[in-house]
């Protein structure tokens, strides 16, 4: 199958066309899930004329298979755990606690690294558009939405370039709207749909956030 998106920024421009109802409104904020979601969200925020911020989320990977998510944590102490995957993978309590501690430390590091001393943008009473570069299990997006709900947004919109066919059902209880460019039947991983899916660097995240603030 040919790649659908050239890179994450190309995916963001495609995604923005599905969100035109939210363009140039003063009650909309775009929240990127670092790191891969930031280039996508940058293009979405620019197209919509909306401010851009981040919501740091960390996947809890199965120790023997780090790419397999058994849950996620997010800023604001949000926590999601898929017990069926934990049981299937035979993850012990000690292993789980070790993974959580490690990812929580990385979450705090990234929050300080990307945001610095700047406080989070206020989402209370606003439409919060959560953007990532794609979705596999939905664990990361669930943790992000759960965390965000505590900030009392008027509406949470999950916005993705690509996700599995049943992805909306996986997160419908934690978001108010689900927007996705592509939901293929044959889904093996997010990177499958990008020609360039190289890892987004910390420097790129900071540069895009700085550029978005200058444009605001």
SVG drawing of the C-alpha trace seen along z (x, -y; Angstrom):
<svg xmlns="http://www.w3.org/2000/svg" viewBox="-20 -37 37 51">
<polyline fill="none" stroke="black" stroke-width="0.4" points="0.0,0.0 1.3,-3.5 1.9,-5.9 -1.0,-8.4 1.0,-11.2 4.4,-12.6 5.2,-13.5 3.5,-14.7 3.0,-18.3 1.4,-17.1 -0.9,-15.0 -1.7,-18.0 -2.8,-20.0 -5.0,-17.2 -6.5,-16.9 -7.2,-20.7 -9.6,-20.4 -11.8,-18.1 -11.9,-20.7 -13.0,-23.8 -16.1,-24.3 -13.6,-25.3 -11.7,-27.8 -11.2,-31.4 -13.2,-31.0 -12.0,-32.5 -13.2,-29.6 -10.9,-27.0 -7.5,-25.7 -5.4,-23.0 -3.5,-20.6 -0.7,-18.5 0.4,-15.2 4.2,-15.3 6.3,-14.4 4.8,-13.1 1.6,-15.1 3.3,-18.5 4.1,-18.8 0.5,-17.7 -1.1,-20.0 1.1,-23.0 -0.5,-22.8 -3.9,-22.3 -3.6,-25.4 -2.2,-27.5 -5.0,-26.6 -7.7,-27.2 -6.1,-30.4 -6.1,-28.8 -3.5,-28.9 -1.3,-25.8 -0.3,-24.1 0.9,-20.6 -0.5,-17.9 2.2,-15.5 1.2,-11.9 3.4,-8.8 2.5,-5.3 3.0,-2.5 4.7,0.2 4.7,3.9 8.2,4.6 8.9,7.4 7.1,5.5 7.6,1.8 5.6,0.9 2.5,2.6 0.6,0.2 -0.9,1.5 -2.0,-1.9 -0.9,-5.6 -0.4,-8.5 -0.8,-12.2 -0.2,-15.6 -2.7,-16.1 -2.2,-12.6 -4.5,-11.0 -4.0,-7.2 -5.4,-4.6 -4.6,-0.9 -5.9,1.9 -6.1,4.8 -6.7,7.3 -3.3,6.5 -1.6,6.5 -3.0,10.0 -2.4,11.3 1.3,10.2 1.8,11.5 3.0,8.2 3.7,8.4 2.8,5.7 6.5,4.9 7.1,4.6 4.0,2.4 5.2,0.1 8.6,-0.2 7.2,-1.1 4.9,-3.7 7.7,-5.3 10.0,-5.5 7.3,-7.1 6.2,-9.5 9.8,-10.8 9.9,-11.2 6.6,-13.0 7.8,-15.5 11.0,-16.0 9.3,-16.6 6.7,-19.0 9.6,-21.2 11.6,-20.8 8.8,-21.9 6.9,-24.3 9.7,-25.9 8.2,-28.4 5.1,-29.1 1.8,-28.0 -0.6,-25.8 -3.1,-27.7 -6.6,-27.9 -9.0,-25.5 -11.9,-26.1 -15.1,-26.6 -13.3,-26.2 -13.3,-23.6 -10.1,-21.6 -8.9,-19.8 -6.6,-17.0 -4.2,-16.1 -1.7,-13.2 0.0,-11.7 -2.2,-8.6 -3.8,-6.1 -3.2,-2.4 -4.7,-1.1 -6.2,-4.4 -4.5,-4.3 -2.6,-7.5 -5.6,-9.4 -7.7,-8.1 -5.2,-9.3 -5.0,-12.7 -8.8,-13.1 -9.2,-12.0 -6.5,-14.5 -8.1,-17.3 -11.6,-16.7 -10.4,-17.9 -9.7,-21.4 -13.4,-21.7 -13.3,-22.3 -16.7,-22.9 -15.9,-20.2 -13.1,-17.7 -12.5,-16.9 -10.1,-14.0 -8.4,-14.7 -6.1,-12.2 -4.7,-11.7 -5.1,-7.9 -6.6,-5.3 -8.0,-1.7 -11.5,-1.2 -13.1,-0.8 -11.1,-3.7 -14.1,-5.9 -15.7,-3.2 -12.6,-2.9 -12.6,-6.5 -16.2,-7.6 -16.7,-7.5 -13.9,-10.1 -14.3,-12.5 -17.2,-14.5 -16.2,-14.2 -13.9,-12.1 -12.4,-13.4 -10.1,-11.2 -8.8,-11.5 -8.3,-7.8 -9.6,-4.6 -8.4,-1.6 -9.4,2.0 -5.9,3.1 -4.1,1.4 -0.7,2.6 0.8,-0.6 0.6,-4.4 3.9,-4.6 2.5,-2.4 0.7,-5.5 3.6,-7.9 6.4,-8.1 8.5,-9.9 7.8,-8.7 11.2,-9.6 11.0,-10.4 10.2,-14.0 13.0,-15.5 12.8,-17.6 14.3,-20.5 11.7,-20.3 8.9,-20.3 10.4,-23.5 10.9,-25.2 7.3,-24.6 5.8,-25.7 8.0,-28.9 6.9,-29.5 3.2,-29.0 3.5,-31.6 5.2,-34.1 2.3,-33.7 -0.4,-34.0"/>
</svg>
